[in-house]
Amino acid sequence: MQIGSSLFLLAAGAILAFAVQDSINGVDLTMVGYILIAVGALGLIVSLVLSGRSRDRRGEVPPPR
């Protein structure tokens, strides 16, 4: 999951959790919003950690043999 899609999930979740007042039978839109926020935050953390790790490795020079 990339940073952009994580931000999209965060925004969509916040809209569902805090701004939508409609209801669908059998679906709690507030809980769906909270789930999307959690998934987006987790994806953002993972993608930032992975991009930081790949940036650190680019500057390394392999040891001579």
PyMOL commands that place a pseudoatom at each C-alpha (Angstrom):
pseudoatom trace, name=CA, resn=MET, resi=1, chain=A, elem=C, hetatm=0, pos=[0.000, 0.000, 0.000]
pseudoatom trace, name=CA, resn=GLN, resi=2, chain=A, elem=C, hetatm=0, pos=[1.447, 3.350, -0.985]
pseudoatom trace, name=CA, resn=ILE, resi=3, chain=A, elem=C, hetatm=0, pos=[1.286, 6.602, 0.954]
pseudoatom trace, name=CA, resn=GLY, resi=4, chain=A, elem=C, hetatm=0, pos=[-1.365, 8.082, -1.336]
pseudoatom trace, name=CA, resn=SER, resi=5, chain=A, elem=C, hetatm=0, pos=[-3.776, 5.197, -0.948]
pseudoatom trace, name=CA, resn=SER, resi=6, chain=A, elem=C, hetatm=0, pos=[-3.269, 5.270, 2.826]
pseudoatom trace, name=CA, resn=LEU, resi=7, chain=A, elem=C, hetatm=0, pos=[-4.158, 8.958, 2.898]
pseudoatom trace, name=CA, resn=PHE, resi=8, chain=A, elem=C, hetatm=0, pos=[-7.217, 8.249, 0.767]
pseudoatom trace, name=CA, resn=LEU, resi=9, chain=A, elem=C, hetatm=0, pos=[-8.383, 5.559, 3.214]
pseudoatom trace, name=CA, resn=LEU, resi=10, chain=A, elem=C, hetatm=0, pos=[-7.839, 7.937, 6.129]
pseudoatom trace, name=CA, resn=ALA, resi=11, chain=A, elem=C, hetatm=0, pos=[-9.888, 10.665, 4.436]
pseudoatom trace, name=CA, resn=ALA, resi=12, chain=A, elem=C, hetatm=0, pos=[-12.698, 8.328, 3.372]
pseudoatom trace, name=CA, resn=GLY, resi=13, chain=A, elem=C, hetatm=0, pos=[-12.834, 6.833, 6.856]
pseudoatom trace, name=CA, resn=ALA, resi=14, chain=A, elem=C, hetatm=0, pos=[-12.980, 10.249, 8.497]
pseudoatom trace, name=CA, resn=ILE, resi=15, chain=A, elem=C, hetatm=0, pos=[-15.814, 11.289, 6.197]
pseudoatom trace, name=CA, resn=LEU, resi=16, chain=A, elem=C, hetatm=0, pos=[-17.784, 8.138, 6.995]
pseudoatom trace, name=CA, resn=ALA, resi=17, chain=A, elem=C, hetatm=0, pos=[-17.068, 8.309, 10.720]
pseudoatom trace, name=CA, resn=PHE, resi=18, chain=A, elem=C, hetatm=0, pos=[-17.696, 11.992, 11.352]
pseudoatom trace, name=CA, resn=ALA, resi=19, chain=A, elem=C, hetatm=0, pos=[-19.676, 13.555, 8.488]
pseudoatom trace, name=CA, resn=VAL, resi=20, chain=A, elem=C, hetatm=0, pos=[-22.187, 11.009, 7.181]
pseudoatom trace, name=CA, resn=GLN, resi=21, chain=A, elem=C, hetatm=0, pos=[-25.552, 10.961, 8.927]
pseudoatom trace, name=CA, resn=ASP, resi=22, chain=A, elem=C, hetatm=0, pos=[-27.308, 8.418, 6.688]
pseudoatom trace, name=CA, resn=SER, resi=23, chain=A, elem=C, hetatm=0, pos=[-27.812, 4.803, 7.639]
pseudoatom trace, name=CA, resn=ILE, resi=24, chain=A, elem=C, hetatm=0, pos=[-27.879, 1.539, 5.743]
pseudoatom trace, name=CA, resn=ASN, resi=25, chain=A, elem=C, hetatm=0, pos=[-29.747, -1.448, 7.131]
pseudoatom trace, name=CA, resn=GLY, resi=26, chain=A, elem=C, hetatm=0, pos=[-27.270, -3.826, 8.738]
pseudoatom trace, name=CA, resn=VAL, resi=27, chain=A, elem=C, hetatm=0, pos=[-24.223, -1.556, 8.203]
pseudoatom trace, name=CA, resn=ASP, resi=28, chain=A, elem=C, hetatm=0, pos=[-22.836, 0.783, 10.836]
pseudoatom trace, name=CA, resn=LEU, resi=29, chain=A, elem=C, hetatm=0, pos=[-21.191, 3.491, 8.726]
pseudoatom trace, name=CA, resn=THR, resi=30, chain=A, elem=C, hetatm=0, pos=[-19.430, 4.981, 11.738]
pseudoatom trace, name=CA, resn=MET, resi=31, chain=A, elem=C, hetatm=0, pos=[-17.706, 1.659, 12.468]
pseudoatom trace, name=CA, resn=VAL, resi=32, chain=A, elem=C, hetatm=0, pos=[-16.791, 1.246, 8.793]
pseudoatom trace, name=CA, resn=GLY, resi=33, chain=A, elem=C, hetatm=0, pos=[-15.230, 4.715, 8.969]
pseudoatom trace, name=CA, resn=TYR, resi=34, chain=A, elem=C, hetatm=0, pos=[-13.205, 3.808, 12.040]
pseudoatom trace, name=CA, resn=ILE, resi=35, chain=A, elem=C, hetatm=0, pos=[-12.017, 0.611, 10.369]
pseudoatom trace, name=CA, resn=LEU, resi=36, chain=A, elem=C, hetatm=0, pos=[-10.916, 2.557, 7.273]
pseudoatom trace, name=CA, resn=ILE, resi=37, chain=A, elem=C, hetatm=0, pos=[-9.070, 5.052, 9.485]
pseudoatom trace, name=CA, resn=ALA, resi=38, chain=A, elem=C, hetatm=0, pos=[-7.253, 2.206, 11.256]
pseudoatom trace, name=CA, resn=VAL, resi=39, chain=A, elem=C, hetatm=0, pos=[-6.299, 0.477, 8.000]
pseudoatom trace, name=CA, resn=GLY, resi=40, chain=A, elem=C, hetatm=0, pos=[-5.143, 3.757, 6.479]
pseudoatom trace, name=CA, resn=ALA, resi=41, chain=A, elem=C, hetatm=0, pos=[-3.026, 4.615, 9.524]
pseudoatom trace, name=CA, resn=LEU, resi=42, chain=A, elem=C, hetatm=0, pos=[-1.476, 1.148, 9.570]
pseudoatom trace, name=CA, resn=GLY, resi=43, chain=A, elem=C, hetatm=0, pos=[-0.745, 1.333, 5.834]
pseudoatom trace, name=CA, resn=LEU, resi=44, chain=A, elem=C, hetatm=0, pos=[0.795, 4.785, 6.235]
pseudoatom trace, name=CA, resn=ILE, resi=45, chain=A, elem=C, hetatm=0, pos=[3.087, 3.604, 9.035]
pseudoatom trace, name=CA, resn=VAL, resi=46, chain=A, elem=C, hetatm=0, pos=[4.162, 0.501, 7.111]
pseudoatom trace, name=CA, resn=SER, resi=47, chain=A, elem=C, hetatm=0, pos=[4.834, 2.406, 3.894]
pseudoatom trace, name=CA, resn=LEU, resi=48, chain=A, elem=C, hetatm=0, pos=[6.859, 5.080, 5.729]
pseudoatom trace, name=CA, resn=VAL, resi=49, chain=A, elem=C, hetatm=0, pos=[8.932, 2.447, 7.517]
pseudoatom trace, name=CA, resn=LEU, resi=50, chain=A, elem=C, hetatm=0, pos=[9.584, 0.548, 4.300]
pseudoatom trace, name=CA, resn=SER, resi=51, chain=A, elem=C, hetatm=0, pos=[10.507, 3.676, 2.365]
pseudoatom trace, name=CA, resn=GLY, resi=52, chain=A, elem=C, hetatm=0, pos=[12.880, 4.713, 5.153]
pseudoatom trace, name=CA, resn=ARG, resi=53, chain=A, elem=C, hetatm=0, pos=[14.586, 1.331, 5.096]
pseudoatom trace, name=CA, resn=SER, resi=54, chain=A, elem=C, hetatm=0, pos=[15.074, 1.429, 1.329]
pseudoatom trace, name=CA, resn=ARG, resi=55, chain=A, elem=C, hetatm=0, pos=[16.515, 4.948, 1.542]
pseudoatom trace, name=CA, resn=ASP, resi=56, chain=A, elem=C, hetatm=0, pos=[19.078, 3.870, 4.123]
pseudoatom trace, name=CA, resn=ARG, resi=57, chain=A, elem=C, hetatm=0, pos=[20.330, 1.006, 1.976]
pseudoatom trace, name=CA, resn=ARG, resi=58, chain=A, elem=C, hetatm=0, pos=[20.966, 3.084, -1.150]
pseudoatom trace, name=CA, resn=GLY, resi=59, chain=A, elem=C, hetatm=0, pos=[23.954, 4.863, 0.372]
pseudoatom trace, name=CA, resn=GLU, resi=60, chain=A, elem=C, hetatm=0, pos=[25.695, 1.718, 1.566]
pseudoatom trace, name=CA, resn=VAL, resi=61, chain=A, elem=C, hetatm=0, pos=[28.708, 0.437, -0.293]
pseudoatom trace, name=CA, resn=PRO, resi=62, chain=A, elem=C, hetatm=0, pos=[29.265, -3.299, -0.205]
pseudoatom trace, name=CA, resn=PRO, resi=63, chain=A, elem=C, hetatm=0, pos=[32.427, -4.296, 1.668]
pseudoatom trace, name=CA, resn=PRO, resi=64, chain=A, elem=C, hetatm=0, pos=[35.439, -5.194, -0.493]
pseudoatom trace, name=CA, resn=ARG, resi=65, chain=A, elem=C, hetatm=0, pos=[36.262, -8.872, -0.887]
for i in range(1, 65): cmd.bond("trace and resi %d" % i, "trace and resi %d" % (i + 1))
show_as sticks, trace
zoom trace
